[in-house]
Amino acid sequence: MIIVDTALARREAEGTPIRVGIVGAGFQGAAIVRQIVGSVKGMRVVALANRHIDPAIRAFADIGIDPLRCGDRRAIEAAIAAGHPAVTEDAIGLASAEGVDVLVEVTGSVDYAAGVVLTAIGAGKHVVQMNAELDGTVGPILKAKADEAGVIYSFSDGDQPGVQMNLYRFVAGLGVKPVLCGNIKGLHDPYRNPETQRGFAEKWGQKPAMVASFADGTKISYEQAIVANGTGMKVARRGMIGPDFSGGDPTAPLVPLEDTVSAFAEYLEQAETGLVDYVVGARPGPGVFVLGTHDDPRQQHFLNLYKLGTGPYYCFYTPYHLCHFEVPNSVARAAIFGDAVLAPQAGPQVGVIAVAKKDLVPGEVIAEFGGFEAYGVAENSEVIAREGLLPLGVALGCRLVRPVPKDAPLSYSDVEVPPGRVVDALYAEQAERFPLTEPALIGGSR
């Protein structure tokens, strides 16, 4: 990123690199280590934590580095002070250790990650994450705590929400009013599960449940929820509009993105706020887009001249998201410029509720994102609060106490919540800090 690269080059020349600690050594975490070590000046990975240490060791070993195995915070600090990359199973120790400027959280968990992020904020560290599930559940209260501590709490460049926010800021900077932030998907089938996605996951070295969460709509629901929380936008209806131009066939020819805009027009005309949504089967993809309007007829003339059409909705897009390649930009923006890529504005606007993927019976446990029991659906936060709906980020680990039919949303009364979890305390504190009122109706959200 322009400006960031110059600032990082200066940090390298001055011998004051940004010291990065990473929690999570899976598919993305290991890739972030590789990217920073191999390609980024002015930044160092000083420590890497994982619940099982072998993947953390392997993340360094695969790029020719022999890390120092550390059992606790004191050992981590000693390794950092000696200039030796540390690996550990003690994520809390890493999050609180001296010698770490920015913590990157990339576990995909919720309760575990919440404890790590809280510790890092309390220790005065900036937090950059790729954990949409955590951010979409308790991001507003974590951002409030970060503000109080004087540190940056940010989602990352590279993943779709961060790329959308970069584009949103670009469009707004042109004087064009963003009215819809959108994501582009190739497939949406709420009944996909770890078995149906196993082959794809094995091909790319990913976890089947994680891949299933991409296909069943859970991931995109979280991604658009956190964009809504960062912009003040809403969803037009439960589950979003999500026009599918593939006809359910992921091999069908893709439709130009500009040709999909009309599918949102009716909802945008009714909306009292901007909207977040997605489209299936469009090109370019995978990417993101922002629809905007302009009130000045002369500027409309120029937008038409510059090949954006006659309006009223002008379509801007980024045709890629490069995940771990772009994470270092986020780290630099937080540490050098005090700039969050994407963070909640205030209280929650949109959340993600748990919906039964099959007929659920008492005794079943909702095991994981993308699992066999539930999929996630975006809903306006006022509706979630009013109807007592169960957020999927809270639902993990909960045991069913009564039957729930397939495709029905779960409520708190349907489950037994495990005691003593960090996420439940944060969610309750978030509800108290940001009380929700009756929603402004847009598109009949119910």
Backbone torsions as a table, in degrees:
resi	resn	phi	psi	omega
1	MET	NA	134.3	177.6
2	ILE	-60.4	142.2	-174.7
3	ILE	83.8	-51.4	177.9
4	VAL	-60.3	-42.7	-177.6
5	ASP	-64.7	-37.9	178.2
6	THR	-66.5	-41.8	179.4
7	ALA	-65.0	-39.4	178.6
8	LEU	-68.8	-38.3	177.0
9	ALA	-61.1	-37.2	178.4
10	ARG	-66.5	-42.0	178.2
11	ARG	-61.9	-38.4	178.0
12	GLU	-64.7	-46.0	-178.7
13	ALA	-64.5	-34.2	-179.5
14	GLU	-81.9	-8.7	-177.8
15	GLY	71.6	29.4	179.4
16	THR	-125.3	60.8	-178.0
17	PRO	-65.2	151.7	173.2
18	ILE	-69.1	129.0	-177.4
19	ARG	-97.5	117.8	-171.2
20	VAL	-111.1	130.2	169.2
21	GLY	-108.8	136.2	-177.5
22	ILE	-119.5	135.3	174.6
23	VAL	-114.1	115.7	-176.5
24	GLY	115.0	112.9	-177.4
25	ALA	-114.2	30.8	178.8
26	GLY	-82.3	-150.7	-175.1
27	PHE	-53.0	-51.1	-177.9
28	GLN	-81.2	-41.1	-177.8
29	GLY	-58.8	-46.2	178.8
30	ALA	-64.5	-35.4	179.5
31	ALA	-68.4	-35.1	177.4
32	ILE	-65.7	-41.2	176.2
33	VAL	-57.4	-49.3	-179.0
34	ARG	-59.3	-42.8	-177.6
35	GLN	-65.1	-47.9	-178.2
36	ILE	-65.9	-46.7	-177.7
37	VAL	-64.6	-40.5	-172.6
38	GLY	-89.0	-21.6	-167.4
39	SER	-135.7	-6.8	-171.2
40	VAL	-117.4	117.0	173.4
41	LYS	-81.4	154.5	175.8
42	GLY	76.1	18.5	-177.2
43	MET	-152.3	141.8	178.3
44	ARG	-133.8	139.7	168.0
45	VAL	-86.5	109.9	-176.5
46	VAL	-95.4	-20.9	-178.9
47	ALA	-159.2	148.5	-179.9
48	LEU	-138.1	125.6	-179.7
49	ALA	-113.1	144.5	173.7
50	ASN	-150.5	147.3	-177.4
51	ARG	-60.7	-30.8	171.7
52	HIS	-118.1	125.8	-165.9
53	ILE	-73.2	-24.0	-174.7
54	ASP	-56.8	-45.5	177.4
55	PRO	-61.3	-32.7	178.1
56	ALA	-67.0	-43.8	176.8
57	ILE	-60.7	-43.7	-177.1
58	ARG	-65.2	-34.8	179.6
59	ALA	-59.1	-37.3	176.2
60	PHE	-81.3	-43.1	-176.7
61	ALA	-60.6	-33.7	-179.0
62	ASP	-66.5	-16.8	177.2
63	ILE	-115.3	21.8	171.4
64	GLY	81.1	22.0	180.0
65	ILE	-116.1	135.2	177.0
66	ASP	-99.8	100.4	-175.3
67	PRO	-78.3	165.6	178.4
68	LEU	-97.6	124.4	-178.5
69	ARG	-78.8	124.8	-174.4
70	CYS	-125.6	137.7	-175.1
71	GLY	-94.2	-20.6	-176.7
72	ASP	-154.8	-178.7	-176.3
73	ARG	-58.5	-44.3	-177.1
74	ARG	-60.3	-42.0	179.6
75	ALA	-68.1	-37.9	177.6
76	ILE	-61.8	-46.0	-179.9
77	GLU	-62.4	-38.6	179.2
78	ALA	-65.9	-41.0	179.3
79	ALA	-64.7	-43.9	179.0
80	ILE	-61.3	-45.4	-179.5
81	ALA	-61.2	-31.4	-180.0
82	ALA	-85.2	-3.3	179.9
83	GLY	76.9	24.8	-178.0
84	HIS	-112.9	121.2	179.7
85	PRO	-55.6	133.5	-176.9
86	ALA	-104.9	145.0	169.3
87	VAL	-124.7	146.3	-173.6
88	THR	-158.2	159.6	169.4
89	GLU	-97.4	-3.1	-177.0
90	ASP	-95.5	83.5	-178.6
91	ALA	-65.7	-35.6	178.5
92	ILE	-65.9	-40.2	176.1
93	GLY	-61.2	-41.6	177.5
94	LEU	-64.6	-44.4	-176.2
95	ALA	-64.2	-24.6	-178.5
96	SER	-103.3	-2.3	-172.0
97	ALA	-72.4	142.2	169.4
98	GLU	-66.5	148.1	178.0
99	GLY	94.8	5.5	175.2
100	VAL	-116.5	122.9	179.5
101	ASP	-89.7	-40.7	-176.0
102	VAL	-133.5	131.6	174.2
103	LEU	-100.2	127.5	175.0
104	VAL	-105.3	118.4	-177.5
105	GLU	-105.6	122.3	-172.9
106	VAL	-145.2	43.9	-176.8
107	THR	-91.0	-28.4	-174.9
108	GLY	79.5	3.2	176.6
109	SER	-89.9	178.4	176.8
110	VAL	-120.8	-65.9	-175.2
111	ASP	-63.3	-46.6	178.7
112	TYR	-60.4	-47.9	-178.6
113	ALA	-65.1	-35.8	179.6
114	ALA	-60.0	-42.3	178.8
115	GLY	-64.4	-38.8	179.2
116	VAL	-66.2	-47.0	-178.3
117	VAL	-64.7	-42.2	176.9
118	LEU	-58.9	-42.5	179.5
119	THR	-62.9	-44.8	-179.4
120	ALA	-62.6	-43.5	178.4
121	ILE	-61.9	-44.1	179.1
122	GLY	-63.7	-26.4	178.9
123	ALA	-89.6	5.6	175.8
124	GLY	78.8	29.1	-179.4
125	LYS	-107.0	143.2	170.6
126	HIS	-67.9	148.1	179.2
127	VAL	-122.8	125.0	172.3
128	VAL	-120.2	134.1	-176.2
129	GLN	-141.3	158.8	172.3
130	MET	-115.1	23.9	-172.7
131	ASN	-101.6	82.2	-178.3
132	ALA	-63.5	-30.9	-178.3
133	GLU	-65.5	-42.4	176.3
134	LEU	-67.5	-48.7	-176.5
135	ASP	-62.9	-37.1	-178.8
136	GLY	-76.1	-8.6	179.0
137	THR	-102.6	-50.8	-175.3
138	VAL	-132.9	20.9	179.8
139	GLY	-56.1	-43.7	-178.1
140	PRO	-59.3	-40.5	-179.7
141	ILE	-74.3	-33.8	175.8
142	LEU	-65.5	-40.3	177.2
143	LYS	-63.5	-40.6	179.0
144	ALA	-62.2	-41.2	179.0
145	LYS	-68.1	-37.6	177.3
146	ALA	-64.4	-41.3	177.4
147	ASP	-59.2	-44.0	-179.8
148	GLU	-64.4	-32.3	-179.8
149	ALA	-85.8	-7.0	179.5
150	GLY	74.5	30.4	178.5
151	VAL	-124.3	165.4	-179.2
152	ILE	-90.8	133.5	171.9
153	TYR	-117.9	121.3	-170.2
154	SER	-147.1	142.3	163.5
155	PHE	-77.7	170.4	-168.8
156	SER	-101.9	149.4	160.9
157	ASP	-57.5	158.9	171.9
158	GLY	96.6	-46.5	174.1
159	ASP	-80.9	157.1	-170.6
160	GLN	-54.8	-40.3	-179.8
161	PRO	-61.3	-43.8	178.3
162	GLY	-64.5	-39.4	178.7
163	VAL	-66.0	-38.7	175.9
164	GLN	-61.7	-42.4	-178.1
165	MET	-68.1	-37.8	174.3
166	ASN	-58.5	-43.5	-179.3
167	LEU	-69.2	-40.1	177.1
168	TYR	-56.6	-46.6	-179.0
169	ARG	-67.1	-36.9	176.7
170	PHE	-63.0	-47.9	-178.2
171	VAL	-63.0	-46.3	179.4
172	ALA	-61.7	-34.4	179.0
173	GLY	-67.3	-20.9	176.0
174	LEU	-79.8	-10.1	-173.8
175	GLY	91.3	5.5	175.4
176	VAL	-89.9	133.7	-178.2
177	LYS	-85.5	113.9	176.9
178	PRO	-67.9	130.1	179.3
179	VAL	-120.1	-13.0	176.6
180	LEU	-152.8	130.4	172.2
181	CYS	-107.1	125.9	-171.5
182	GLY	-128.9	156.3	179.5
183	ASN	-119.6	149.5	-179.1
184	ILE	-113.7	123.8	-178.4
185	LYS	-118.9	155.2	176.0
186	GLY	-99.9	-16.8	-175.1
187	LEU	-155.6	139.4	171.2
188	HIS	-143.8	112.3	177.9
189	ASP	-142.7	104.3	-173.0
190	PRO	-63.2	-11.0	-176.6
191	TYR	-100.9	6.0	174.4
192	ARG	-64.8	148.3	-177.0
193	ASN	-146.0	178.3	-177.1
194	PRO	-58.0	-28.8	179.1
195	GLU	-74.1	-43.7	-178.7
196	THR	-66.8	-26.2	-175.7
197	GLN	-103.1	6.0	-174.2
198	ARG	-61.0	-44.0	-177.4
199	GLY	-62.0	-45.0	178.8
200	PHE	-63.5	-42.7	-178.4
201	ALA	-62.0	-43.3	-179.1
202	GLU	-66.4	-36.1	179.0
203	LYS	-60.1	-38.0	-174.0
204	TRP	-105.8	6.2	177.2
205	GLY	70.3	35.3	-179.7
206	GLN	-116.2	169.7	178.7
207	LYS	-82.5	135.0	-178.5
208	PRO	-56.8	-40.2	-179.3
209	ALA	-66.2	-38.0	178.9
210	MET	-64.0	-43.8	178.5
211	VAL	-63.9	-39.1	177.8
212	ALA	-62.8	-34.4	179.0
213	SER	-67.3	-26.4	173.4
214	PHE	-69.0	-42.4	-174.0
215	ALA	-78.0	-33.5	-172.8
216	ASP	-86.2	1.7	176.6
217	GLY	96.0	-7.5	-178.9
218	THR	-63.4	-50.3	-175.4
219	LYS	-62.5	-45.4	-178.1
220	ILE	-68.2	-29.2	176.1
221	SER	-64.4	-44.3	177.2
222	TYR	-65.6	-42.8	-178.6
223	GLU	-60.2	-44.5	-178.2
224	GLN	-75.4	-28.4	176.2
225	ALA	-63.0	-42.7	-177.1
226	ILE	-75.9	-26.3	171.2
227	VAL	-66.5	-41.3	176.7
228	ALA	-60.0	-42.9	-178.7
229	ASN	-68.0	-25.5	179.2
230	GLY	-87.6	-12.1	-176.1
231	THR	-121.7	-14.7	-174.2
232	GLY	83.6	12.1	179.6
233	MET	-82.6	175.4	-178.5
234	LYS	-133.5	177.9	167.6
235	VAL	-101.1	146.8	-178.2
236	ALA	-70.9	-28.7	178.8
237	ARG	-162.8	166.2	179.4
238	ARG	-57.6	126.0	-179.6
239	GLY	88.3	-3.7	-177.5
240	MET	68.7	177.3	-177.6
241	ILE	-82.1	-50.8	173.5
242	GLY	53.6	54.1	180.0
243	PRO	-60.1	134.2	-176.6
244	ASP	-109.6	107.8	-179.1
245	PHE	-93.6	5.4	178.5
246	SER	-90.2	-11.3	-175.3
247	GLY	64.9	24.7	-178.3
248	GLY	81.1	1.7	-179.4
249	ASP	-110.5	104.5	-177.5
250	PRO	-65.6	-10.8	177.5
251	THR	-94.4	-1.1	-178.6
252	ALA	-67.5	152.3	176.9
253	PRO	-57.5	139.9	-178.2
254	LEU	-79.9	145.5	-180.0
255	VAL	-92.4	138.3	175.2
256	PRO	-56.5	136.2	-176.1
257	LEU	-54.2	-40.2	-178.2
258	GLU	-58.5	-28.1	-178.7
259	ASP	-77.8	-7.7	-179.6
260	THR	-94.4	-10.7	-171.8
261	VAL	-59.8	-37.2	-176.2
262	SER	-62.2	-22.5	180.0
263	ALA	-66.1	-20.3	-178.8
264	PHE	-100.2	-11.2	-169.3
265	ALA	-58.5	-47.0	-177.9
266	GLU	-58.6	-42.5	-177.9
267	TYR	-71.1	-38.0	178.5
268	LEU	-65.1	-34.6	179.1
269	GLU	-66.4	-30.3	-179.2
270	GLN	-87.7	-20.1	-169.2
271	ALA	-71.7	138.3	174.0
272	GLU	-90.8	-12.7	174.2
273	THR	-131.2	175.4	168.9
274	GLY	-69.3	167.6	-176.9
275	LEU	-122.6	152.4	166.0
276	VAL	-111.4	143.9	-177.4
277	ASP	-163.9	-166.7	179.2
278	TYR	-155.6	166.7	176.5
279	VAL	-136.0	145.0	178.0
280	VAL	-110.8	134.0	173.0
281	GLY	85.2	29.0	179.0
282	ALA	-113.0	161.0	173.3
283	ARG	-126.0	148.7	7.2
284	PRO	-80.6	151.0	179.9
285	GLY	-156.9	161.0	-3.3
286	PRO	-76.9	135.5	-178.9
287	GLY	-157.4	-164.9	-179.2
288	VAL	-137.3	163.6	179.8
289	PHE	-147.5	159.1	174.5
290	VAL	-132.3	129.8	172.0
291	LEU	-97.4	136.5	-179.7
292	GLY	-139.2	163.9	178.6
293	THR	-126.2	161.9	176.3
294	HIS	-141.7	135.1	-175.6
295	ASP	-89.4	-14.9	-174.3
296	ASP	-87.8	114.7	-178.3
297	PRO	-57.2	-34.7	-179.8
298	ARG	-68.7	-41.7	177.2
299	GLN	-67.9	-33.4	174.0
300	GLN	-60.3	-40.4	177.4
301	HIS	-59.1	-44.5	-179.3
302	PHE	-68.2	-38.1	177.9
303	LEU	-62.5	-36.6	175.6
304	ASN	-67.7	-42.4	177.1
305	LEU	-57.3	-38.7	-177.7
306	TYR	-88.3	21.2	168.2
307	LYS	73.8	24.6	175.5
308	LEU	-99.0	5.1	174.2
309	GLY	89.8	-174.4	-173.7
310	THR	-92.8	-1.9	-178.9
311	GLY	83.0	-166.3	2.5
312	PRO	-73.2	-12.0	-179.3
313	TYR	-108.2	123.3	179.0
314	TYR	-102.0	132.9	-172.7
315	CYS	-105.7	120.1	175.6
316	PHE	-113.3	140.8	-179.9
317	TYR	-145.7	156.9	169.8
318	THR	-116.6	120.8	-169.1
319	PRO	-86.0	15.4	-179.6
320	TYR	-158.7	161.4	166.1
321	HIS	-140.2	129.1	-167.7
322	LEU	-110.1	21.9	170.8
323	CYS	39.5	-115.0	-169.8
324	HIS	-63.1	-25.4	179.1
325	PHE	-59.6	-31.6	-173.6
326	GLU	-98.6	-7.9	-178.5
327	VAL	-56.6	-42.3	179.2
328	PRO	-56.8	-32.1	175.7
329	ASN	-59.1	-40.3	-179.6
330	SER	-66.2	-41.7	178.9
331	VAL	-60.4	-45.9	-179.7
332	ALA	-66.2	-40.1	179.4
333	ARG	-61.3	-39.0	178.8
334	ALA	-71.2	-49.8	-171.7
335	ALA	-75.3	-35.8	-174.6
336	ILE	-96.5	-41.8	-172.0
337	PHE	-108.0	-5.2	-177.8
338	GLY	62.5	33.7	-173.7
339	ASP	-116.4	122.4	175.1
340	ALA	-85.8	134.5	174.7
341	VAL	-62.0	-50.2	-177.5
342	LEU	-154.8	127.0	177.5
343	ALA	-151.8	154.1	179.1
344	PRO	-58.5	139.8	177.0
345	GLN	-70.5	-41.6	-178.8
346	ALA	-161.1	-117.4	178.7
347	GLY	-77.5	171.3	-178.5
348	PRO	-68.2	138.3	173.6
349	GLN	-101.8	-41.6	-177.9
350	VAL	-135.8	140.1	174.4
351	GLY	-127.3	-178.7	-178.9
352	VAL	-122.9	119.7	-178.2
353	ILE	-98.5	157.6	177.0
354	ALA	-86.9	130.7	177.8
355	VAL	-125.3	137.4	-175.0
356	ALA	-65.3	126.5	178.4
357	LYS	-83.2	-16.8	177.7
358	LYS	-152.2	178.4	172.4
359	ASP	-67.9	117.5	-178.7
360	LEU	-96.1	143.7	-178.0
361	VAL	-123.1	156.5	179.5
362	PRO	-55.0	139.3	-179.5
363	GLY	99.9	-22.5	177.6
364	GLU	-70.4	147.1	179.0
365	VAL	-113.2	134.8	176.0
366	ILE	-79.0	108.3	-163.7
367	ALA	-86.6	-45.5	-170.5
368	GLU	-161.6	160.9	171.9
369	PHE	-63.0	134.5	-178.7
370	GLY	76.4	12.1	-176.6
371	GLY	-80.6	-158.3	-174.8
372	PHE	-91.6	-14.8	-169.3
373	GLU	-97.0	-36.8	-171.4
374	ALA	-149.4	154.1	170.3
375	TYR	-123.9	160.3	-176.5
376	GLY	-98.1	142.9	-179.7
377	VAL	-134.1	133.7	179.4
378	ALA	-76.1	136.8	177.7
379	GLU	-146.3	150.3	177.1
380	ASN	-63.8	138.8	-170.5
381	SER	-63.5	-33.0	178.1
382	GLU	-62.4	-37.3	179.4
383	VAL	-69.2	-42.1	178.6
384	ILE	-57.6	-46.4	-179.0
385	ALA	-66.6	-44.5	-176.0
386	ARG	-64.6	-37.5	-175.8
387	GLU	-96.8	1.6	178.1
388	GLY	64.3	34.4	-177.4
389	LEU	-75.4	153.0	-173.9
390	LEU	-93.1	114.8	175.1
391	PRO	-63.3	138.7	-178.2
392	LEU	-63.1	-34.4	178.5
393	GLY	-64.1	-26.4	174.8
394	VAL	-86.2	-29.6	-173.8
395	ALA	-67.5	-28.4	-178.5
396	LEU	-58.7	129.7	-178.8
397	GLY	88.6	-8.2	179.3
398	CYS	-79.8	147.3	179.6
399	ARG	-105.6	132.6	178.7
400	LEU	-66.2	136.1	176.6
401	VAL	-112.3	-7.4	175.0
402	ARG	-154.5	161.4	-176.5
403	PRO	-66.7	147.0	173.2
404	VAL	-134.3	121.9	-178.1
405	PRO	-71.2	155.9	177.7
406	LYS	-52.8	136.5	177.8
407	ASP	72.2	9.2	174.5
408	ALA	-92.7	141.2	175.6
409	PRO	-71.4	145.8	178.4
410	LEU	-89.7	148.2	173.9
411	SER	-117.7	168.0	178.3
412	TYR	-58.3	-32.5	-178.0
413	SER	-70.7	-10.9	-179.3
414	ASP	-85.9	-12.4	-169.9
415	VAL	-134.7	162.9	170.2
416	GLU	-105.4	121.3	-176.4
417	VAL	-89.6	129.8	177.8
418	PRO	-59.8	145.9	-178.3
419	PRO	-80.7	157.9	167.2
420	GLY	74.7	21.0	-177.0
421	ARG	-90.3	144.2	178.5
422	VAL	-64.2	-42.1	-174.1
423	VAL	-63.0	-35.2	179.9
424	ASP	-68.5	-40.4	177.7
425	ALA	-64.4	-41.5	178.2
426	LEU	-65.7	-41.6	-178.6
427	TYR	-64.5	-39.6	177.6
428	ALA	-66.3	-41.6	178.4
429	GLU	-64.8	-37.2	178.3
430	GLN	-63.8	-42.5	179.5
431	ALA	-64.7	-35.2	178.8
432	GLU	-73.5	-39.5	-178.2
433	ARG	-70.2	-36.9	-175.7
434	PHE	-124.5	74.3	-179.5
435	PRO	-63.2	140.2	-174.9
436	LEU	-99.8	139.0	-180.0
437	THR	-109.5	-177.6	178.7
438	GLU	-58.8	136.4	-177.3
439	PRO	-74.8	149.2	166.8
440	ALA	-75.6	118.9	-172.6
441	LEU	-70.7	129.2	176.0
442	ILE	-134.4	117.8	178.0
443	GLY	64.7	20.3	176.0
444	GLY	72.9	36.2	179.3
445	SER	-61.5	127.7	-178.4
446	ARG	-143.6	NA	NA
